[in-house]
Amino acid sequence: MKYFTDRPMERVMMQIPRAQRDRPPPQPPEGHPCHGCRRYGEGCVLPCYRSVRDQPV
C-alpha cells in the first residue's frame, strides 16, 4: 500500500483498532455459589452448569 507521506503516524492511523478488555471482576468469597466458577463475570445463568453437571444420571 502506498502512503501519502513518510511519517510513522500515518501507518499507525491505518491500523485497525483493537478492543480493550476490562479487568475481570474479583473472585467471590468462599461460600458464595459462584466461588471457583470459571464463568464468573460472564453472566450467570441458573441453574448453574456446575450443579447440573454434578447431578447423578
N, C-alpha and C positions, 0 to 999 in steps of 0.2 A: 504494500500500500504506500502510496506517495503522501508525503506530508507537505503542508504549505511552508513551514519554517523548520529550522533545525533546533528549536527549543525543546527541551525534555518535557516540559509541562504539556505540550501538545500530545505527546504519547500517553501521558498519564490521563488526560481528559478523554482519550479514546477507549480506555479500558472499561469493561462492564463493571458497575458497582456490585459489590458482594454484600449480602445481608449480614448484619452483625447479630450475633446470638447473645441473648441476655444470659446472665448467670443463672444457673438452676437454683430453685428455692432451697433453703436449708432443710436438712432431713428432719422428719417429725420425731418427737421424743419416743422413747420406749413406752409401750403400752398403747400407742396410737395404732389404729387398724392399718395404717399405711406404712408403718415402720418397716424398713427393709425392702420396700417395693421399688423395683427398677423404673416403673412408670410414674412414680410420684412426681407431680408437677405438670404432667401432660394433660391432665383432666381425668377425674375419677369417674368410673362407670360402675354402678353397683348392680348386681352382685359382683364383687371383685373377682378377677380371673384367678387369683390365688386360692380363694375359698372354693371356687367351683372346681379347680384342678385337684384339690386335696380331698374331695368327697369320694367315698368308695363307690364303685360302679355297681 
